[in-house]
Amino acid sequence: MASEEVTITVRLVRSFEHRNFKPIVYHKVNLDQTVREFIVFLKQDIPLRTNLPPPFRNYKYDKLKIIHQAHKSKTNELVLGLEDDDRLLLQEDSTMRAAGIDNETEIAFFCEEDYKNYKANPVTSW
């Protein structure tokens, strides 16, 4: 079976509290690579993107979570939904395909520590 290559959008989440994020579209992403391999690729690619402001290029991203999949419902959260972590957080040892990534999937790339802190005390003033 030939490896399938898809287009996905990676949302770089710099701050949950201030809702700072930047989307990056990646074409020809191999679904047979592991999530860990894709994270390594992202950590190498993001600092090289001169169109991103330095705070986004130099941040300590380490976790991926599915935000939206094509032809499925979206969450009402502006940055990232806080529910269904067991299903939507990507496990590093699984392949992208096994993790539920498909063509036109949107995923968030963020710092796990920031996510846990925000989840424990979400800002509801917005």
N, C-alpha and C positions, 0 to 999 in steps of 0.2 A: 504494500500500500504506500503510495507516494505521500510525502508530508504535505499537509495542507497549510497554505499561507493565507493569513487574513489581515484585515485592517482593524486596529483597535485604537481607542482613545485613552490615553493615560492622563489622569488629572493629578497634577502635583499639588498636594495640599500642604501649604506652608503654615497656616494657622487655622485651627477650627474655630477658635473664639472670634477672630476678626474676619473669618470667611475669606481668607486669601488663598486662591488657587489659580493655576494656569493649566489649560489643557494642551497636550501634545498628541498629534496623530502619528501613529506608526503603521506603515504599510509593510506587507509581506512578513508578518510575524509568524514564525513556525510554531504550530500548536503541539508539536511533538517534543519540544524542549521542556525542561523542568521549569517550575516557577523560580527556583533558585537561579538558574541560568539566565532567565529573563531579568531578574533583579540585578544580577551582576552587569548585564548589558545596559540596563537603565542607569546604574550608578556610574558607568563609564561614559555614557552618551550625554547625560544631562549637563555635566560641567562644561562640555564642549559646545553647547548651544548658546551662541552669542546673542540670540534674540530674547533670551530669558534674563531677567534682572538678576544680579548676583545673589540676593537672598534666596532665590529659587534654585540657582545652580549649586550653591554651596551648602544646602541643607542636608540633614542626616536622615534621609528616607530609608525605611527598612521593611515596610509591610505593604501588601497589596490586598485590596478588597473590591469586589464587584459592585459597581454603582448601578449599572443598567445594562440589560441585554436587549438586542434588537427584537422588536415585536412583542415586548413584554412591558408590564406596567412600571412606571417610575415612582420613586419615593418623593415625598414632599419636602424632604430635607434639602437645604440649599447647597450644602457641601458634600455631606456623606451621611447616609442613614446609620443609625446606631443599633438597629435590630438585626437579627439573623446572622450574628457573627459566626456561628458554627457552620453555616451553609455558605456564606459569602466571603469570608476571609480565606485567602488562598494559602494552602499548605505548601511549603517550599519543596517537599520531596515528591509532589505529584506533578504530572505533566500539565501543560496549559489546557489541553483538551479535557483531561480528567477533572480539572478544577472548575470546569464550566465555561471556559472562554470560547467564544464563537465569533464569527465575523460581526463587526460593528459593536462589539462589547465595549462598554466604558468602565474603566477600573480606576481606583484611586491609589496613589502611591504616597505614603505618609509615614510619620514617625510613630511607632507603636506606643511609645510612652506618652506622647501628646494625646493620642486617641484615648488611651485609658484614663488619663486625667480629665479630658473633656467629657467622656462618657460618665464618669463619676460625678461630675458637676457641670452639666450642660448649661450654656447661657441661653436663657429663654426670653431675654428682653427684646429680641428682634421680632 
